[in-house]
Amino acid sequence: MQSVDDVLLIDVTRLAARLLEGKHPTGVDRVSLAYIDHFRPRALAVVRHWGRWMQLSCGASQKVFSALLGEDPRPESTLRRCVATAYVLRWGLTPGALLFNTGHSGLDDPRYALRVQRYKVRPIYFLHDLIPLSHPEYCREGEVDKHRRRLQTMLHTGHGVIANSQATLDDLTAYAKAEALDLPAHVVAHLGLSFVPSPLPKPRIEPPYFVALGTIEARKNHLLLLHVWRALVVRLGADAPKLIIIGQRGWECEQVVDLLERSETLRAVVQEVPRCDDAELATWLRHAQALLFPSFAEGYGLPLIEALAAGVPVIASDLPAFREVAGDLPHYLDPIDGLGWLETIMAFADPRHPARSRQLARLQDYAPPTWAQHFDRVDAWLGGLAPHSGDNAQRATREDRVGSSV
């Protein structure tokens, strides 16, 4: 029989909801799926639904994990059946179990902290970024307060926090200090590269073209790219390279949408790809002149890693997280340097340009971070955490605070 310290739970609420809504996995979701894939041989699924927290049985958990990982031909039916059964029969969580929440899901609800206390579980939170606090102007209305509540939940109740980069952890450390809160046990573990199918040998359109990958939102700075492309058309006319924007439309992006839908100048040179599978993405990337990543803020930047691993040059904003995970490999620019982006894109449009050739040469020895390395680090860190019986004093102090604040 498993001891309490061996019980590992994974909150799959966000993934299940998005699958049932037909939404394509985001970068956050890919991290959560990697955690399911790694821990599922010894984990149980947790679903929060209509106020109830349900710990699924071993058999139901494995079925749900398979559905979320795309191994079930009818994933929606499996999810609904397993959750409905648990809703009737399996309330509550195993006291003392480790509970992974890898997608920030539910943490803005003060009742989350109260349930953690009630069930006496040990939450392990994955922190993706603090962008709503550092760059609120690029987020949905109300997101600042929501993210602040998420961080409060993490700091008050967390048995541990996993950060995707040192840059993210530094931001959390500064926030905790400003709030006079203790930082739970923590570790930095860079995200790994998921399996990517081999690209097709023939490009989907005639080169040259560039790729921008990610949800269309103000923070991603697609607006700069569209203005650059208008200038390219003015300079080069029919010889202007194409821009492929891969990603779903998000929030705070009305100007970008207006240009995409109404600009006659851009219609012939900019192509929007709202959804594509991994094989299509691999083909788009492999034949591109470069990946363009002009974000104003990022906690990590998986598209950057994916492009470099595919041997594709990258032109990116000069951000701490990018420097941390990619070193000096990409060509870095200020995200508001429109002329710099224009001139660099024109240079990289030439396959033989020295700047592009030098980056390709640097990429020859590039070894991307792997999920195996990520989980080696996480597993070793988990093994060193205080056992359930040994962290009661510190946990009680933090829980007293959260109990008095909600």
Secondary structure, DSSP 8 states (H G I E B T S, - for coil): ---GGG-EEEE-HHHHHHHHTT----HHHHHHHHHHHHHGGGEEEEEEETTEEEE--HHHHHHHHHHHTT--SSHHHHHHHHHHHHHHH-BB--TT-EEEE-S-TTTTSHHHHHHHHHHT-EEEEEE---HHHH-GGGS-TTHHHHHHHHHHHHHHH-SEEEESSHHHHHHHHHHHHHTT----EEEE------------SS-SS-S-EEEEES-B-GGGTHHHHHHHHHHHHHHHGGG--EEEEES-B-SS-HHHHHHHHH-HHHHTTEEEE----HHHHHHHHHTSS-EEE--S--S--HHHHHHHHTT--EEEE--HHHHHHHTT-SEEE-TT-HHHHHHHHHHHTSTT-HHHHHHHHHHTT-----HHHHHHHHHHHHHHS--GGGSHHHHHHHHHHHHHH-
